[in-house]
Amino acid sequence: MNPGFEIIMADDHLLVVNKVSGLLSVPGRTPERQDCLWVRLQQAFPDKEVRLVHRLDRDTSGLMVFAFTREAQKSLGQLFERRKIRKEYLADVEGRMERDEDVIRAPVRKDWTRNDPPVYIVCEEKGKKAITRYRVEKRESAFTRVRLYPVTGRSHQLRVHLRHIGHPILGDPIYGQPLDRLHLAAVRLGFTHPGTGDPVDCHLSVPGF
């Protein structure tokens, strides 16, 4: 069986992996959704305590960091909360985006009328603050490749924001037209190492879609 991940770096404090699309980050609520990256990593590192720090959507591929110690988990969690983690994504979106770069500011909340799968919507009155910066990488006849810089980290934020401006991500089964897979990947994670204090910069040169 494909393990569903590639190890990018690992030491006594943390682990960075490249997750495949289609694999849950953590177990779901039902018995058939217990298989996930977190469980597979626990099996791959039986002598370690693999601690969750953040998540990616099931359909999103790319970089995730896990902690091996309670101290590293706390330190990394605080970096995420304080927006001190450098996060970059690549996506192919429908159509040709006109602006070379821009900032999307659109509050997001869960659509409580739809639960399976969970769906999120832009809602000015009851939504939570959500901000995404983007920069166009290249334009093709039918799609645009864009680099995304989420300032906030709401569930489905990038997918909802891009649909909101009229450019759903290619292959998005919820917010666009389903294809073989979602064309969205977390390609860069930059942070301060919780054990050494040194800068860590992990990146993928090829997004994998």
Buried (B, 14 or more C-beta within 10 A) or exposed (E): EEBBBEEBEBEEBBBBBBBBBEBBBEBEEEEEEEBBBBBBBBEBBEEBEBBBBBBBBBBBBBBBBBBBBEEBBBBBBEBBEEEEBBBBBBBBBBEEBEEEEBEBEBBBBBEEEEEEEEBBBBBEEEBBEBBBBBBBEEBEEEBBBBBBBBBBBBBBBBBBBBBBBEBBBBBBEBBBEEBEBBBBBBBBBBBBBBBEEEEBEBEBEEBBB
